[in-house]
Amino acid sequence: MTDLSRICPSFPHNELTNSILSSTDAANLTTGDLLTLSLDALAKRTGRNVVDLRRFLDILMRELVPATPAPLLEVTDGQGFISTGDELLDKALGGRGLATGCITEFVGASSVGKSHILMQLCLSVQLSPVHGGLSRKAVYISTESGLETRRLNQLLSHLRTKYPDEVSNLKSENVLCITCGDLEVQEHIIRYQLPFLVRTNNIGLIVVDSIASHYRAEHGDERKMSLHYRGNELIQCAEILRNLAVECGCAVAVANQIRDQFAKKNATVDNHVGAATFISSQPSQEETRLMNPFEEIFGEDADVTLSAEFQRAAESQIDIFDLDYQSRFFSGWDWLAAESSGEVNDLKVPALGLIWTNCVSQRAVLKRKASKRTLEVVFSPYAPSGQVLDFEIRADGVRGVGFV
Ligand SMILES: Nc1ncnc2c1ncn2[C@@H]1O[C@H](COP(=O)(O)OP(=O)(O)OP(=O)(O)O)[C@@H](O)[C@H]1O
């Protein structure tokens, strides 16, 4: 590869890398091609199998991604923040809460607490700056079941009790709610209605809960989801959100329910065919029941979620590795380590790919194991990554318990 020695002088040469490099050279591929083409495309162009290519790419990515994290941005005078209302949660996000002017993504499985945090922010933004708000309203775009007004009102009444001097500012009407029934409506709203709403209503926070559900619903059943197809739609919506954040000085917070794909415990993932790794068989009812340790991850809904998702995956032989390879890398999931330790049984990747990751300035991953919930900022210009905060969901909001 002609440009690799220039871009990555420290690239390690061994039997595997030299052999792949000779194939990529022959196919005239640049380092950029290697980072952007799908594994399928690379396999076709080089005639190499995806397992070797993946190993090679993992090595390449490790070399390219600096071992020391980039320094955090200094907070400038113009930079706004919305406090989450919880000191530890604010700290996890960099000290003062959710930054304005960019997109922050909260990633996690169902019931982990994404909506709770987002609702809390919809109220916090209404507080005056002295209490961590912006004295502005919020737009809540719901792509699922709509805004849970009962929960919002519960949070609201707690906040009003906490800040009696802010009662006149804190109103549920200050959370403008839009529900989108399908992807077309979602895109139409983000493209046309949202900009008008934000510019004319003193909006300090835009929430999308959740960004991926319609993309998953409308493209999810295809065996190979096309990142290119989704990418165009996504990039345009993300650009609108980001531009509004910058132009209007508001924060954008999106929930992203991770895409959950399953393989049976103890290496059922056994069949590498081209870019696809197949889940080998549909589990029996008994097997499905036995796998309900997944409840730890998915909470009380695990029965329903797991069996339905698993069966769909097994029936359609969903390709679990071809999708979102880069996204998985950026979300810190180490395929090689998981493979070698035989833990290829808990595959959870954000539903959207690299193209979406590139639009997001901050990503916080929420996890749940039994009753314990954690939040970790994976990347952020203001918060150090790797800090894991234990948190609880309470009627008065999300509360940090302590850093792990
Ligand atoms: N009023 C409430 N008070 C306390 N906890 C609540 C309240 N309403 C819901 N919960 C709990 O909060 C948890 C998190 O729910 P939440 O809706 O925030 O999850 P989520 O991550 O947004 O899930 P999804 O992706 O399915 O929307 C759930 O376990 C739920 O039972």
The ligand as an ORCA input file, in Angstrom:
! r2SCAN-3c Opt
* xyz 0 1
  N     -41.828      7.450     37.097
  C     -40.792      6.652     37.223
  N     -40.059      6.652     38.332
  C     -39.016      5.845     38.480
  N     -38.616      4.984     37.543
  C     -39.309      4.933     36.431
  C     -40.416      5.764     36.196
  N     -40.899      5.486     34.988
  C     -40.115      4.526     34.472
  N     -39.181      4.182     35.354
  C     -38.135      3.164     35.178
  O     -37.015      3.774     34.583
  C     -36.291      2.807     33.848
  C     -35.726      3.425     32.626
  O     -36.741      3.751     31.712
  P     -36.424      4.623     30.432
  O     -37.726      4.768     29.705
  O     -35.726      5.874     30.829
  O     -35.439      3.687     29.639
  P     -34.895      3.869     28.161
  O     -33.442      3.579     28.245
  O     -35.313      5.167     27.587
  O     -35.626      2.680     27.434
  P     -36.212      2.635     25.922
  O     -35.035      2.627     25.001
  O     -36.967      1.327     25.914
  O     -37.102      3.827     25.771
  C     -37.244      1.651     33.588
  O     -36.719      0.539     34.282
  C     -38.550      2.090     34.189
  O     -39.169      1.028     34.867
*
